[in-house]
Amino acid sequence: MNINKEVKFKEEIDIIDKLPSKFKEDMRDLLGSEYDDFIDSYNDEKTSSIRLNTLKMNQDDFEKLNLFEINLAEDKIKWANEGYYISLDKRPSMNPLFDAGLYYIQEPSAMSVVGQSEIDMGDYILDMCASPGGKSTYILSKLNNSGFLVSNEFNKSRLKALGENLEKFGAINSLITNMSSKELLKFFKGYFDKIFIDAPCSGQGMFRKDEYAIEDWSEDKVDQCCSIQEELMTDAYYMLKDQGTIIYSTCTFTKSENEEIVNNFLCKFKNTELISMDRIWPHKEKGEGHFCAKIKKLNTNDNMDEEFMNKNNKKKNKPCDYKCKEFEEFSSKFLKDDYSKFIKKKYKFIDRSGLLYIFPKEIEVEDMPKTLRKGLLLGKILKNRFEPAHSFAMILNKNKVKNYIDFKYDDENISRYLSGQSIATNASRSWTLVCVNGIGLGWAKESNGQLKNKYPKGLRKNI
Ligand SMILES: C[S@@+](CC[C@H](N)C(=O)[O-])C[C@H]1O[C@@H](n2cnc3c(N)ncnc32)[C@H](O)[C@@H]1O
């Protein structure tokens, strides 16, 4: 055995030794004769995978790009149409297409939850435990800018990552909230077609990938998680429309956090029906452990919250009379006419202290507290001019603007741009969209044959 192999073998033995004995006991009970295969899977090679954002590129074009030498015959993830296994040495976060939001790096089993859920155009969806945004970004791709997604994250310190990931994905019809499920219920009684609860759990499915998950695990933690999970499920029931679906998932193995939560819920609410209950096991599939159950709410006739819905209906289809002169000027100079018309037709414009947002016309969220992102920030209204925001660039591509410069992902100009440098051109067109393979990556202002870099300082990086 060479030295590297010997070290790896020792690490694997160590991990198996470190697994909590109560966990091993439970797994033996749960898996019976499969237990040894399950434990052996701790020695399997780890997986790496990405998921395409179909808001930015269609699947045929993506597959033709041949990024990361994906072998289409073997590397497509069977439970997520937009997901691909890639080899571990590919470093997908170092490709500028990642910064342009073309794909999300996500554990393959975690993709199954949205991958195997039916999302209908126009659905109103709540992602109750959303950060860092794996499920939310997938839902947004599938909604294709129709309907509405509320991405809620209870833990304030996890909001930043969620905000950045949703911004990168370039969807307009989303709202980020920072509430408990009880607070959400005050605003959204009987409101959603689908509610995803990717519940906080004791994380046994992460033991293979993350040793800290082993240290952090305890029986007390399982009990704490169970009581949170029950509360989230109950509040979700009341936020769901009749005929709506709860999609409950965890990355843990114990029955108490999975089947028992679901069965208790079905007993508590008689007018519900189990649609499916599935597990992904690491010794059977290429991915970590995952549990997912889908439950339908049948008719209750006590549906919508009267007050909330009256307020919403009153505003529905009300013409949006707000016009921002500075944005009008900007859009006539820099946006293609048909795209500019499309935005005005579909969205309302909201000026919040000089910051201009767009939001779907039919949705009213103005009075809602604890929201991070109420619609999409287009930019700042300054004295007689409009300055576009980075989030605006993230919904654009070269076909939507009059001025752009487009580089291939491996062009060295793209590395220069991402690191904050200026780029020499021979023109002076003012606001210009910098694109990578046609997809908006950020803004630059072109004058005297130079593109002055407007890529946000906090996002700059060397690749
Ligand atoms: C499994 S993670 C969610 C992962 C996310 N859905 C994704 O796909 O990227 C669970 C989330 O639940 C949040 N959480 C913790 N306690 C919570 C509570 N009491 N109510 C709602 N969410 C909670 C955690 O902060 C964490 O972000």
The ligand as a Tripos MOL2 file, in Angstrom:
@<TRIPOS>MOLECULE
LIG
   27    29     1     0     0
SMALL
NO_CHARGES

@<TRIPOS>ATOM
      1 C1        -31.3540   21.8210    6.1360 C.3       1 LIG1
      2 S1        -31.1340   23.5290    6.3150 S.3       1 LIG1
      3 C2        -31.8950   24.1810    4.8960 C.3       1 LIG1
      4 C3        -31.1280   23.9860    3.6270 C.3       1 LIG1
      5 C4        -31.7780   24.6700    2.4380 C.3       1 LIG1
      6 N1        -33.1650   24.2820    2.2800 N.3       1 LIG1
      7 C5        -31.0550   24.4000    1.1360 C.2       1 LIG1
      8 O1        -31.4990   23.5560    0.3700 O.co2     1 LIG1
      9 O2        -30.0360   25.0610    0.8730 O.co2     1 LIG1
     10 C6        -32.2650   23.9140    7.5800 C.3       1 LIG1
     11 C7        -32.4600   25.3930    7.8510 C.3       1 LIG1
     12 O3        -33.4420   25.5410    8.8850 O.3       1 LIG1
     13 C8        -33.1180   26.6860    9.6410 C.3       1 LIG1
     14 N2        -33.8000   26.6410   10.9680 N.ar      1 LIG1
     15 C9        -33.2690   26.3830   12.1620 C.ar      1 LIG1
     16 N3        -34.2070   26.4700   13.1310 N.ar      1 LIG1
     17 C10       -35.3530   26.8050   12.5290 C.ar      1 LIG1
     18 C11       -36.6760   27.0600   12.9810 C.ar      1 LIG1
     19 N4        -36.9940   26.9750   14.2580 N.pl3     1 LIG1
     20 N5        -37.5950   27.3950   12.0650 N.ar      1 LIG1
     21 C12       -37.2870   27.4670   10.7640 C.ar      1 LIG1
     22 N6        -36.0470   27.2260   10.2830 N.ar      1 LIG1
     23 C13       -35.0990   26.9010   11.1530 C.ar      1 LIG1
     24 C14       -31.6080   26.6190    9.7460 C.3       1 LIG1
     25 O4        -31.0770   27.8890   10.0420 O.3       1 LIG1
     26 C15       -31.2140   26.1080    8.3690 C.3       1 LIG1
     27 O5        -30.8860   27.1710    7.5170 O.3       1 LIG1
@<TRIPOS>BOND
     1     1     2 1
     2     2     3 1
     3     2    10 1
     4     3     4 1
     5     4     5 1
     6     5     6 1
     7     5     7 1
     8     7     8 2
     9     7     9 1
    10    10    11 1
    11    11    12 1
    12    11    26 1
    13    12    13 1
    14    13    14 1
    15    13    24 1
    16    14    15 ar
    17    14    23 ar
    18    15    16 ar
    19    16    17 ar
    20    17    18 ar
    21    17    23 ar
    22    18    19 1
    23    18    20 ar
    24    20    21 ar
    25    21    22 ar
    26    22    23 ar
    27    24    25 1
    28    24    26 1
    29    26    27 1
@<TRIPOS>SUBSTRUCTURE
     1 LIG1         1 GROUP 0 **** ****
